[in-house]
Amino acid sequence: MSDHFYQRSLFIFIAVTASVIAQDASFYRNLITFMIHNSEQNATLNVASDFTDFEALGCNSSDPFAIIVHGWKESCQTEWLVDMISNLSNVRAGCIYCMNYNNFSRHDDYFGLVRQFLPISEVLVEKLQQLENFGYDFDEGYMFGFSYGAHLALDSLRRFGPGKLAALDVCEPAGPGFDGDQKYREKCPTEAAKNVQCIHTSDNYGTNVRKCHQNWNMGRCGKSQDAAGPYPKGSHGLCPYIFNSAFKHDFLAMPNKQGCETKRLAPAWPKGFRMGYFMDRKSDVIGDLFAATSKEYPFFDNTFANEVNEV
């Protein structure tokens, strides 16, 4: 067969592949929506609409903004997420954008969802670009992600622009489907934002990787919680509930009383240093930190927190 035949075949293959990828991207854009919350109204849009007039929905580009990304089998109506929208609305101005990929996450096939990670993440990258085009200052931006959604937050921000966003908090980045994949283990979480705070509450569904600016190991070495109950509030699922509790209660850093394994122990921290949205991001505290949790809501236990290692 001639070289011309091979060249033509290659051209057709590339053209068809590009067409499939484009259709695939459009498929995800149409089925993933963003709920936009402000003090006066809620609205729901998808990326495919290419709607960028967020001002018409009560958003102002001069205000701060926040993004929340849920986990597997969840949506923007999940209990902890509704509470988080309320908590964030009380402490910061501006619109809150909730990424709702429930059309994919609601199914029982978790590893099927993992296989769709990149196109779902790409939709979030496109939303970040829309928000930048609208005129938002990413130094006034905040993002929170839980479990599978934590990986979406980390991945999309790294690809959108390393270090652009001011603050990212992730609860229990999922371990299954990610820890065993070298390409995810090699990526550096700290590239996702100027400050990346990770909260760990389990050793079964949460990652074993500890590479964030601050790695909070809650309860029993970040491996289990005394308050853990049936799904969805096992040790893994409790993480966003504990994070929400930290809006009103202080989960203070404490010495490693349990002798938990650590490779990056934070050597010191200032008095009052705490886990959560209000953590002092201007401090120089880097590494593994520990905070106690209790068996009952509101989950905090500061019995040993007065034993501080001051910077």
HELIX and SHEET records of a PDB file:
HELIX    1   1 ASP A    3  LEU A   31  1                                  29    
HELIX    2   2 VAL A   47  SER A   49  5                                   3    
HELIX    3   3 PHE A   54  LEU A   57  5                                   4    
HELIX    4   4 GLU A   79  VAL A   91  1                                  13    
HELIX    5   5 ASN A  102  SER A  105  1                                   4    
HELIX    6   6 TYR A  110  ARG A  115  1                                   6    
HELIX    7   7 PHE A  117  PHE A  134  1                                  18    
HELIX    8   8 PHE A  138  GLU A  140  5                                   3    
HELIX    9   9 TYR A  148  PHE A  160  1                                  13    
HELIX   10  10 GLN A  182  ARG A  185  1                                   4    
HELIX   11  11 PRO A  189  GLU A  191  5                                   3    
HELIX   12  12 CYS A  239  SER A  245  1                                   7    
SHEET    1   A 9 ASN A  42  ASN A  46  0                                        
SHEET    2   A 9 THR A  33  HIS A  37 -1                                        
SHEET    3   A 9 ILE A  96  ASN A 100 -1                                        
SHEET    4   A 9 PHE A  65  VAL A  69  1                                        
SHEET    5   A 9 GLY A 141  PHE A 146  1                                        
SHEET    6   A 9 LEU A 165  CYS A 171  1                                        
SHEET    7   A 9 ALA A 193  HIS A 200  1                                        
SHEET    8   A 9 GLN A 214  MET A 218  1                                        
SHEET    9   A 9 GLY A 287  ALA A 291  1                                        
END                                                                             
